[in-house]
Amino acid sequence: MEELLKQMMGKKVDISCGTNATFSGEVVDIKGGILYLRDDEERVAYVSIERVAIVWEVKEQQTRPGFVS
């Protein structure tokens, strides 16, 4: 899992650590079995890599000018 996460450095991901623990953010570092995720508010979450069950790469949503109905 650590090697996979290293390949995602700089990308936005969603991480699931079980049924109720989900984290979102940009992968900013991996050290000593800890994944560092930075969210949109510049907060950093520290996640134990051995607890990570699922990783999704987040696709950037394209915003279009105009009204939403």
N, C-alpha and C positions, 0 to 999 in steps of 0.2 A: 504494500500500500504506500509506503514511503516513497518508493521510486516513481510510482504513478503520480503522487502529489507533487513531487519535484518537477515533473514534466508540465505541470499546470501552474508553475510559478508565474505570477503576474496576471493570471486569468481569474475571472469571477466564477465562484462555485457555490453550490449548496451542498452541505455536509449533513448526513444523518448519522446519529450515534445511538440509535435505538428507536423505540416507539414514540417517545415524547421529546427527544432532544434533536433539534435541527438548527444549523447555523448557516449564515450566508455571508459572503464577502470575497475579497480578493486575496489570493494566496500570496503573502509577502515574505514568508520565511519558513524554514523547517530546521529545527535544531534539537538534538537530544530526544527525539521521539515526540516533539511538540510541534503542532501545526499552528502557525500564526495567521489569522484571518483579519483583514481590515474591512470594516463595513462602510456604508455611505456616509456615516457621521464621523469617520476617522477613528472610531473605537477599535481596539484590537482584542480579539478573542483568542485564547490559548487552548487548543484542543489536543487531547492525547491521541496520537495516531493509532494506538492499539484499540481505541474505542470506536474508531470510524468504521461504519458498516457500509455506507453508500455515498458515492460522490456523483453529483451532476454538474456538468459544465453549463453555465448560464449563458444563453445566447442574448446578445444585446437587442433590445427592442428598438425598432426604428420608429421615431415619432414623426407624425405627419401634421403639418399645420392645418388648422380648420376646426370645425365643431364636431363634437362627439354626440351621437344621438342614441 
